[in-house]
Amino acid sequence: MSRLPEAAATATAAPRFPRTRPDRLARLRRLGGGRLQRTCLLLLVLFALIALLGPWIAPQDPTFGHLGDTLLGPSAAHWLGTDQGGHDTFSALLVGTRTSLAGPLAVVLFSTALGVAVGLFTAWRGGWIDTAVGRVLDVLFAFPALLLAILAVALFGKGMTAPVLAMAIAYMPYTARLVRGLAVQEKSRPYIAAYRVQGHSALYVMVRRLLPNIAPTLLAQSTVNFGYALLDLAALSFLGLGVQPPTPDWGAMINQGQAAVLQGQPLSAIAPAVAVVLVVVAFNVVGEDLGDRLAGRDS
């Protein structure tokens, strides 16, 4: 008679009791991450609410400046002062949140959609198609996203449409490589063979069965990509190639606030810079923590 493994013997001998309420609460706390992760997550929720409600909660119109109120310090009427055009900095910060976050969101959505399609297709087909697409992705890896965005502006003019599309193409290889690697691992699992034996189409197996299993890891990567895309688009607006005045945008606000810094009123430049740093750090912390948890490591 063969001996049971120690863990199996213990599990057989010890009765199993239903999970108690304190155990469930402890599990929820572990899933919620540490204090830093929870703080960053709450910060992202706050900025998302500001992006949605900014135009309605802004105390003043950030596109209308008063020449007599240029470079004012903080006061009851202007909580963060004004810039050199007499625009209320606090109102511009609130309204500009939507513009500053909408661009990176579009980059992540487009790059993720393209990356998932390319990654799943190459992993499923394999062979020379996988090799050829891999070489194309290697070429795209050589071009920084910001450089492609500047080239797009040079060809199609200033604004956000061309840079967003160019940066989506630049970010696509990162997602495609990740999806391709995960899909190759999942493709070798028995459940994929079972679905194929049952006569399901390749598209059904990839989209309805394989993709949901790699979606959590893909979400973690997309979260990190959002922070980098925000930083790149803010840099583009700072250079005057992205969002154009009078539309509020954090990168453009930093550029316009340089003159105020030299004249002793730095809040019009510091406030949007702090907002960019907070959102980028928060997205990186949340994304890295999510990736660690998916990999089975404690944060």
C-alpha positions as a Markdown table, in Angstrom:
| # | Residue | x | y | z |
|---|---|---|---|---|
| 1 | Met | 0.0 | 0.0 | 0.0 |
| 2 | Ser | 1.5 | 3.3 | -1.1 |
| 3 | Arg | 2.0 | 6.1 | 1.4 |
| 4 | Leu | 0.1 | 9.4 | 0.8 |
| 5 | Pro | 2.2 | 12.5 | 0.5 |
| 6 | Glu | 2.4 | 14.4 | 3.8 |
| 7 | Ala | 0.3 | 17.4 | 2.6 |
| 8 | Ala | -2.4 | 15.0 | 1.2 |
| 9 | Ala | -2.4 | 13.0 | 4.4 |
| 10 | Thr | -2.8 | 16.2 | 6.5 |
| 11 | Ala | -5.6 | 17.4 | 4.2 |
| 12 | Thr | -7.3 | 14.0 | 4.5 |
| 13 | Ala | -7.1 | 13.8 | 8.3 |
| 14 | Ala | -8.0 | 17.4 | 9.0 |
| 15 | Pro | -11.7 | 18.3 | 8.5 |
| 16 | Arg | -12.4 | 21.3 | 6.3 |
| 17 | Phe | -14.4 | 24.1 | 7.7 |
| 18 | Pro | -16.1 | 26.9 | 5.8 |
| 19 | Arg | -14.2 | 30.2 | 5.5 |
| 20 | Thr | -15.1 | 32.5 | 8.3 |
| 21 | Arg | -16.0 | 36.1 | 7.9 |
| 22 | Pro | -12.6 | 37.4 | 9.3 |
| 23 | Asp | -10.8 | 35.2 | 6.8 |
| 24 | Arg | -12.8 | 36.7 | 3.9 |
| 25 | Leu | -12.0 | 40.2 | 5.1 |
| 26 | Ala | -8.3 | 39.4 | 5.3 |
| 27 | Arg | -8.4 | 38.0 | 1.8 |
| 28 | Leu | -10.0 | 41.2 | 0.5 |
| 29 | Arg | -7.4 | 43.3 | 2.2 |
| 30 | Arg | -4.6 | 41.2 | 0.6 |
| 31 | Leu | -6.2 | 41.6 | -2.8 |
| 32 | Gly | -6.5 | 45.4 | -2.3 |
| 33 | Gly | -2.7 | 45.7 | -2.0 |
| 34 | Gly | -0.7 | 47.6 | 0.5 |
| 35 | Arg | -1.2 | 51.1 | 1.7 |
| 36 | Leu | 0.8 | 52.6 | -1.1 |
| 37 | Gln | -1.1 | 50.7 | -3.7 |
| 38 | Arg | -4.5 | 51.6 | -2.2 |
| 39 | Thr | -3.5 | 55.2 | -2.1 |
| 40 | Cys | -2.4 | 55.3 | -5.7 |
| 41 | Leu | -5.6 | 53.5 | -6.7 |
| 42 | Leu | -7.7 | 56.1 | -4.9 |
| 43 | Leu | -5.7 | 58.8 | -6.5 |
| 44 | Leu | -6.4 | 57.5 | -10.0 |
| 45 | Val | -10.1 | 57.3 | -9.2 |
| 46 | Leu | -10.0 | 60.9 | -8.0 |
| 47 | Phe | -8.3 | 62.0 | -11.3 |
| 48 | Ala | -10.8 | 60.0 | -13.3 |
| 49 | Leu | -13.7 | 61.8 | -11.5 |
| 50 | Ile | -12.0 | 65.1 | -12.1 |
| 51 | Ala | -11.7 | 64.3 | -15.8 |
| 52 | Leu | -15.4 | 63.5 | -16.0 |
| 53 | Leu | -16.6 | 66.5 | -14.0 |
| 54 | Gly | -13.9 | 69.0 | -14.5 |
| 55 | Pro | -15.8 | 71.4 | -16.9 |
| 56 | Trp | -18.7 | 71.5 | -14.4 |
| 57 | Ile | -16.8 | 71.9 | -11.1 |
| 58 | Ala | -14.2 | 74.5 | -12.4 |
| 59 | Pro | -14.9 | 77.8 | -10.6 |
| 60 | Gln | -14.0 | 79.9 | -13.7 |
| 61 | Asp | -13.7 | 79.5 | -17.5 |
| 62 | Pro | -10.0 | 78.6 | -18.1 |
| 63 | Thr | -10.1 | 79.7 | -21.7 |
| 64 | Phe | -11.1 | 83.3 | -20.8 |
| 65 | Gly | -8.3 | 85.4 | -19.4 |
| 66 | His | -8.4 | 88.8 | -17.7 |
| 67 | Leu | -5.4 | 91.0 | -18.6 |
| 68 | Gly | -5.7 | 92.8 | -15.3 |
| 69 | Asp | -5.3 | 89.6 | -13.4 |
| 70 | Thr | -2.0 | 88.3 | -14.9 |
| 71 | Leu | 0.5 | 86.5 | -12.6 |
| 72 | Leu | -1.6 | 86.8 | -9.4 |
| 73 | Gly | -0.7 | 84.8 | -6.4 |
| 74 | Pro | -3.0 | 82.4 | -4.6 |
| 75 | Ser | -6.2 | 84.0 | -3.2 |
| 76 | Ala | -9.8 | 83.3 | -2.5 |
| 77 | Ala | -10.7 | 84.1 | -6.1 |
| 78 | His | -7.8 | 82.2 | -7.6 |
| 79 | Trp | -6.7 | 79.2 | -5.4 |
| 80 | Leu | -3.5 | 78.6 | -7.4 |
| 81 | Gly | -3.1 | 82.0 | -8.8 |
| 82 | Thr | -3.2 | 83.0 | -12.5 |
| 83 | Asp | -0.8 | 82.7 | -15.5 |
| 84 | Gln | 0.6 | 85.4 | -17.7 |
| 85 | Gly | -2.6 | 85.4 | -19.7 |
| 86 | Gly | -4.8 | 86.0 | -16.7 |
| 87 | His | -6.3 | 82.5 | -16.8 |
| 88 | Asp | -7.2 | 80.8 | -13.5 |
| 89 | Thr | -4.7 | 78.1 | -12.9 |
| 90 | Phe | -6.9 | 75.9 | -10.7 |
| 91 | Ser | -9.7 | 75.9 | -13.3 |
| 92 | Ala | -7.3 | 75.1 | -16.1 |
| 93 | Leu | -5.9 | 72.3 | -14.1 |
| 94 | Leu | -9.3 | 70.8 | -13.5 |
| 95 | Val | -10.5 | 71.2 | -17.1 |
| 96 | Gly | -7.2 | 70.1 | -18.6 |
| 97 | Thr | -7.4 | 66.8 | -16.7 |
| 98 | Arg | -9.8 | 65.4 | -19.3 |
| 99 | Thr | -7.6 | 66.4 | -22.3 |
| 100 | Ser | -4.5 | 65.1 | -20.6 |
| 101 | Leu | -6.0 | 61.7 | -19.8 |
| 102 | Ala | -8.0 | 61.2 | -22.9 |
| 103 | Gly | -5.0 | 61.1 | -25.2 |
| 104 | Pro | -3.1 | 58.4 | -23.2 |
| 105 | Leu | -6.3 | 56.4 | -23.0 |
| 106 | Ala | -6.7 | 56.5 | -26.7 |
| 107 | Val | -3.1 | 55.4 | -27.2 |
| 108 | Val | -3.5 | 52.5 | -24.8 |
| 109 | Leu | -6.8 | 51.4 | -26.4 |
| 110 | Phe | -5.6 | 51.5 | -30.0 |
| 111 | Ser | -2.2 | 49.9 | -29.2 |
| 112 | Thr | -3.8 | 47.2 | -27.1 |
| 113 | Ala | -6.3 | 46.3 | -29.8 |
| 114 | Leu | -3.6 | 46.2 | -32.5 |
| 115 | Gly | -1.2 | 44.3 | -30.2 |
| 116 | Val | -3.8 | 41.7 | -29.2 |
| 117 | Ala | -4.7 | 41.1 | -32.9 |
| 118 | Val | -1.1 | 40.8 | -34.0 |
| 119 | Gly | 0.0 | 38.7 | -31.0 |
| 120 | Leu | -2.8 | 36.2 | -31.2 |
| 121 | Phe | -2.5 | 35.8 | -35.0 |
| 122 | Thr | 1.2 | 35.2 | -35.0 |
| 123 | Ala | 1.0 | 32.8 | -32.0 |
| 124 | Trp | -1.7 | 30.8 | -33.6 |
| 125 | Arg | -0.2 | 30.6 | -37.1 |
| 126 | Gly | 3.4 | 30.3 | -36.1 |
| 127 | Gly | 6.0 | 29.3 | -38.7 |
| 128 | Trp | 7.3 | 31.9 | -41.2 |
| 129 | Ile | 4.4 | 34.3 | -40.5 |
| 130 | Asp | 5.5 | 34.5 | -36.8 |
| 131 | Thr | 9.1 | 35.0 | -37.9 |
| 132 | Ala | 8.3 | 37.8 | -40.4 |
| 133 | Val | 6.0 | 39.7 | -38.1 |
| 134 | Gly | 8.6 | 39.4 | -35.3 |
| 135 | Arg | 11.1 | 41.1 | -37.5 |
| 136 | Val | 8.7 | 43.9 | -38.3 |
| 137 | Leu | 8.1 | 44.4 | -34.6 |
| 138 | Asp | 11.9 | 44.5 | -34.0 |
| 139 | Val | 12.1 | 47.4 | -36.5 |
| 140 | Leu | 9.3 | 49.3 | -34.7 |
| 141 | Phe | 11.1 | 48.7 | -31.4 |
| 142 | Ala | 13.9 | 50.8 | -32.7 |
| 143 | Phe | 11.8 | 54.0 | -33.0 |
| 144 | Pro | 10.9 | 55.9 | -29.8 |
| 145 | Ala | 7.2 | 56.7 | -29.4 |
| 146 | Leu | 7.9 | 60.4 | -29.0 |
| 147 | Leu | 10.0 | 60.5 | -32.2 |
| 148 | Leu | 7.2 | 58.9 | -34.2 |
| 149 | Ala | 4.8 | 61.4 | -32.7 |
| 150 | Ile | 7.0 | 64.3 | -33.8 |
| 151 | Leu | 7.2 | 62.9 | -37.3 |
| 152 | Ala | 3.5 | 62.6 | -37.4 |
| 153 | Val | 3.1 | 66.2 | -36.4 |
| 154 | Ala | 5.5 | 67.3 | -39.1 |
| 155 | Leu | 3.5 | 65.4 | -41.7 |
| 156 | Phe | -0.1 | 66.0 | -40.6 |
| 157 | Gly | 0.1 | 69.2 | -38.5 |
| 158 | Lys | -0.2 | 70.0 | -34.8 |
| 159 | Gly | -2.9 | 68.5 | -32.6 |
| 160 | Met | -3.6 | 65.2 | -30.9 |
| 161 | Thr | -5.0 | 62.9 | -33.6 |
| 162 | Ala | -1.8 | 62.3 | -35.5 |
| 163 | Pro | 0.4 | 61.9 | -32.4 |
| 164 | Val | -2.0 | 59.5 | -30.8 |
| 165 | Leu | -2.2 | 57.3 | -33.8 |
| 166 | Ala | 1.6 | 57.4 | -34.2 |
| 167 | Met | 2.2 | 56.6 | -30.5 |
| 168 | Ala | -0.3 | 53.8 | -30.7 |
| 169 | Ile | 1.7 | 52.2 | -33.4 |
| 170 | Ala | 4.9 | 52.7 | -31.4 |
| 171 | Tyr | 3.4 | 51.1 | -28.3 |
| 172 | Met | 1.8 | 48.2 | -30.2 |
| 173 | Pro | 5.0 | 46.0 | -30.3 |
| 174 | Tyr | 5.2 | 45.8 | -26.5 |
| 175 | Thr | 1.6 | 44.5 | -26.3 |
| 176 | Ala | 2.0 | 42.2 | -29.3 |
| 177 | Arg | 5.2 | 40.6 | -27.9 |
| 178 | Leu | 3.5 | 40.1 | -24.5 |
| 179 | Val | 0.3 | 38.6 | -26.0 |
| 180 | Arg | 2.3 | 36.4 | -28.4 |
| 181 | Gly | 4.4 | 34.9 | -25.6 |
| 182 | Leu | 1.4 | 34.3 | -23.4 |
| 183 | Ala | -0.7 | 32.9 | -26.2 |
| 184 | Val | 2.1 | 30.4 | -27.2 |
| 185 | Gln | 2.1 | 29.1 | -23.6 |
| 186 | Glu | -1.7 | 28.8 | -23.5 |
| 187 | Lys | -1.9 | 27.2 | -27.0 |
| 188 | Ser | 0.0 | 24.2 | -25.7 |
| 189 | Arg | -2.5 | 23.5 | -22.9 |
| 190 | Pro | -4.9 | 20.6 | -23.1 |
| 191 | Tyr | -8.1 | 22.7 | -23.0 |
| 192 | Ile | -7.1 | 24.4 | -26.3 |
| 193 | Ala | -6.7 | 21.0 | -28.0 |
| 194 | Ala | -10.1 | 19.9 | -26.5 |
| 195 | Tyr | -11.9 | 22.9 | -28.1 |
| 196 | Arg | -10.2 | 22.3 | -31.4 |
| 197 | Val | -11.3 | 18.6 | -31.4 |
| 198 | Gln | -14.8 | 19.7 | -30.7 |
| 199 | Gly | -14.8 | 21.6 | -34.0 |
| 200 | His | -14.7 | 25.2 | -32.7 |
| 201 | Ser | -13.1 | 27.7 | -35.1 |
| 202 | Ala | -9.7 | 29.2 | -34.4 |
| 203 | Leu | -11.3 | 32.7 | -34.0 |
| 204 | Tyr | -13.7 | 31.4 | -31.3 |
| 205 | Val | -10.9 | 29.6 | -29.4 |
| 206 | Met | -8.6 | 32.6 | -29.4 |
| 207 | Val | -11.2 | 35.3 | -28.6 |
| 208 | Arg | -13.6 | 33.4 | -26.3 |
| 209 | Arg | -11.3 | 31.0 | -24.5 |
| 210 | Leu | -7.6 | 31.9 | -24.8 |
| 211 | Leu | -7.9 | 35.7 | -24.6 |
| 212 | Pro | -9.7 | 35.8 | -21.2 |
| 213 | Asn | -7.0 | 33.7 | -19.6 |
| 214 | Ile | -4.3 | 36.2 | -20.6 |
| 215 | Ala | -6.4 | 39.3 | -20.0 |
| 216 | Pro | -5.3 | 40.0 | -16.4 |
| 217 | Thr | -1.6 | 40.1 | -17.4 |
| 218 | Leu | -2.5 | 42.3 | -20.4 |
| 219 | Leu | -4.4 | 44.7 | -18.1 |
| 220 | Ala | -1.3 | 45.1 | -15.9 |
| 221 | Gln | 0.9 | 45.9 | -18.9 |
| 222 | Ser | -1.7 | 48.4 | -20.3 |
| 223 | Thr | -1.8 | 50.1 | -16.9 |
| 224 | Val | 2.0 | 50.7 | -17.0 |
| 225 | Asn | 1.7 | 51.8 | -20.7 |
| 226 | Phe | -0.8 | 54.5 | -19.8 |
| 227 | Gly | 1.6 | 56.2 | -17.5 |
| 228 | Tyr | 4.3 | 56.3 | -20.2 |
| 229 | Ala | 1.9 | 57.5 | -22.8 |
| 230 | Leu | 0.8 | 60.3 | -20.6 |
| 231 | Leu | 4.4 | 61.4 | -20.1 |
| 232 | Asp | 5.1 | 61.3 | -23.8 |
| 233 | Leu | 2.0 | 63.3 | -24.7 |
| 234 | Ala | 2.7 | 65.8 | -22.0 |
| 235 | Ala | 6.2 | 66.3 | -23.4 |
| 236 | Leu | 4.7 | 66.7 | -26.9 |
| 237 | Ser | 2.3 | 69.4 | -25.6 |
| 238 | Phe | 5.2 | 71.1 | -23.7 |
| 239 | Leu | 7.0 | 71.4 | -27.0 |
| 240 | Gly | 4.0 | 73.1 | -28.5 |
| 241 | Leu | 3.2 | 70.2 | -30.9 |
| 242 | Gly | 0.2 | 68.6 | -29.1 |
| 243 | Val | -2.9 | 70.3 | -27.7 |
| 244 | Gln | -3.0 | 73.9 | -28.8 |
| 245 | Pro | -4.2 | 76.9 | -26.7 |
| 246 | Pro | -6.7 | 77.9 | -25.5 |
| 247 | Thr | -7.6 | 74.3 | -24.8 |
| 248 | Pro | -6.2 | 73.5 | -21.3 |
| 249 | Asp | -3.7 | 70.7 | -21.2 |
| 250 | Trp | -1.1 | 69.9 | -18.5 |
| 251 | Gly | 1.9 | 69.8 | -20.8 |
| 252 | Ala | 0.9 | 73.1 | -22.5 |
| 253 | Met | 0.3 | 74.6 | -19.0 |
| 254 | Ile | 3.9 | 73.8 | -18.0 |
| 255 | Asn | 5.2 | 75.4 | -21.1 |
| 256 | Gln | 3.1 | 78.6 | -20.7 |
| 257 | Gly | 4.0 | 78.8 | -17.0 |
| 258 | Gln | 7.8 | 79.2 | -17.6 |
| 259 | Ala | 7.4 | 82.9 | -17.8 |
| 260 | Ala | 5.5 | 83.0 | -14.5 |
| 261 | Val | 8.3 | 81.0 | -12.8 |
| 262 | Leu | 10.9 | 83.7 | -13.8 |
| 263 | Gln | 8.6 | 86.3 | -12.4 |
| 264 | Gly | 8.1 | 84.7 | -9.0 |
| 265 | Gln | 4.7 | 82.9 | -9.6 |
| 266 | Pro | 5.7 | 79.3 | -10.2 |
| 267 | Leu | 2.3 | 77.7 | -9.3 |
| 268 | Ser | 1.0 | 77.9 | -12.9 |
| 269 | Ala | 3.8 | 75.6 | -13.9 |
| 270 | Ile | 4.3 | 73.5 | -10.7 |
| 271 | Ala | 0.6 | 72.5 | -10.4 |
| 272 | Pro | 0.3 | 70.7 | -13.7 |
| 273 | Ala | 3.8 | 69.3 | -13.4 |
| 274 | Val | 2.9 | 67.7 | -10.0 |
| 275 | Ala | -0.3 | 66.4 | -11.5 |
| 276 | Val | 1.6 | 64.7 | -14.3 |
| 277 | Val | 4.1 | 63.1 | -11.8 |
| 278 | Leu | 1.3 | 61.9 | -9.5 |
| 279 | Val | -0.7 | 60.2 | -12.3 |
| 280 | Val | 2.4 | 58.6 | -13.9 |
| 281 | Val | 3.7 | 57.3 | -10.6 |
| 282 | Ala | 0.3 | 56.1 | -9.5 |
| 283 | Phe | -0.3 | 54.2 | -12.8 |
| 284 | Asn | 3.2 | 52.6 | -12.5 |
| 285 | Val | 2.7 | 51.6 | -8.9 |
| 286 | Val | -0.7 | 50.1 | -9.6 |
| 287 | Gly | 0.5 | 48.3 | -12.8 |
| 288 | Glu | 3.6 | 46.9 | -11.2 |
| 289 | Asp | 1.6 | 45.7 | -8.2 |
| 290 | Leu | -1.0 | 44.1 | -10.4 |
| 291 | Gly | 1.8 | 42.4 | -12.4 |
| 292 | Asp | 3.5 | 41.1 | -9.2 |
| 293 | Arg | 0.2 | 39.6 | -7.9 |
| 294 | Leu | -0.5 | 37.9 | -11.2 |
| 295 | Ala | 3.0 | 36.4 | -11.0 |
| 296 | Gly | 2.3 | 35.1 | -7.5 |
| 297 | Arg | 4.6 | 37.5 | -5.7 |
| 298 | Asp | 3.6 | 39.5 | -2.6 |
| 299 | Ser | 4.0 | 43.2 | -2.8 |
